Amino acid sequence: MQARMTHPIQVQPDAMKALMALSKAANDSTVPATTHHLIHVRVSQINGCSVCVDMHSREMKEAGEKDERIWAVGAWRESPYFTDAERAALDLAEHVTRLADRSDPVPDEVWDAAADIYDEKELSSLLLSIAGINVWNRLNAAIRQPVGSF
């Protein structure tokens, strides 16, 4: 498999700076890095971005995550491996990623479950993280960026 074009972040270097700044802002809270990784893997699974699924799964492994948790991200609702806080973040991530799937994209029950656990700064962090990985997924999917090509 070969990418359709040079990656946009290489063509437009300021885009890479902007995406890195967004990532830095998203990580500027007390939300654990593990939660961000979980979000990144799950959103990338939904969007079919093999580059990001591979990269963020490897990051989780390198950070000491157990294989069971990495493998179970796609079935987090049925899996015993995730905390209530991680479940709320994953549910929020799925809803924010699939905006067009429902007339009420992020129902109050999903929002309230996250807001019961996370404060406003942490919710902002989660939303920025979700938005950021969605940008990466869309760029990679559009150009058919193959795994391991960076």
N, C-alpha and C positions, 0 to 999 in steps of 0.2 A: 504494500500500500504506500502511496506517495501523496503528500499534501498537494492540494490544488494550486497553492501559491505560497510564497514566503509568508511566514506568520505576520499578521498585522502589527504585532508589537515590535517586530524587527524592521518593518517598513516605516512605522510611525513610532520612534523611540519615546516620544512624550507620552504615548499611550501606556507603555510599560511603567513609566514613572508614576502615572496617575493610578494604575492598578496596584502598584506596590504601596502607594500612599493610602489607598482605600483599604488594603489588607492590614497595614499598620494601624490605621484608625480602628478597624474592626477588632483588632486584638488588644486594644487599649482599654481593658476592663478586667473584671474579676472572673469572667467566663473562662473556664478551663480550656486550655489548648485542645484537649481531647474532644471537647464538645464541638469546637470549630472543625476538627478533623472529621468527626462523625457527620456533621452537616455537609461538609464538602464531598464526602463519599456518597452520601444518600442523594444529594441534589445531582451529582454527576451520574449516578445510576439512572435517575429519572430522565435526565437529558441525553443519556446514551453517549456520554463523553468518556471513552475508554482511557484517554490520556490522563484525565483527572482522577478517575476511579483508581487506576494503577498508581499514580503518584501519591495520592492521599492515603491509600491503603498501605503503601510502603512507608510513608511517614508515620502512620500509626504503629506499624510493626517496629520501626526504628525507635519510637518513643516508648516501647515496652508493652504495647497493647497485646493482649492474648488473641490468638488466631480466632477463637470462637466469637469474640466481639467484632472483629473485622468481617468475618464471613457472614455474621448475622445482621449486618446493617440493613440489608434489603428487606429483612423480615423482623424488624425491630419490635413491632407490635406483638408478635407471637413469641418473642425471645425473652428469656429471663435475665439477660446480660446487661440491661441498661437501667440506669437510675431514673427516678421520676423527673428529675431536671433534664436529663438527656432525652427522655421521651417527649417532654414538652418542647424542647428545642427541635427535635426531629419532626414532630408534627407541624410546628410552625414553618419549618423549612419546606416541607412538602406542600403546604398550602400556599406559601408565598411563591414557590416555583411554579405551581399549577394554577395560576391566576384565572385562566380562561375556562377551567373545568367546572366551575360552579357559579351560580348567580351571586353568591356571597363568598368571594374568594377566601377570606380569612374569617370564619365564623367567630362570634363572641366566645364560644366555648373553647376554641383553640387559643384565641388571644388570651382569655382569662386564665387558662391553665398555665400559660407561659408567664403572664404577669403576676400570678400568685407565687412564682418561684424567683423570677428575675426582676430586678429594679429597672428603672428607666434607662440608665446607662448600659446595663447588661442587655436589655432588649434592643437598644440601639446597636450594640455590638453584634448581636445575633442577626439583626436585619441587614447590617452592612456586610457581614460575612456571607449571608445568603445571596445578597445582590452581587457581591463580588464573584462568587463561584459560578453564578448564572452567567455573568459576562464571559468568564473564561470558557465555560461549556459552549456557549453560543459561537464564540470565535473558533474554537477547535472543531466543532461540528460542521460549521460552514465551510471551512477549508479542508476538512477531513484529515486533520492532524493525526498522524499515526503515533501509537505508543512508542516511547523510547527514541523519538526523533530529535529531541531537544538536546 
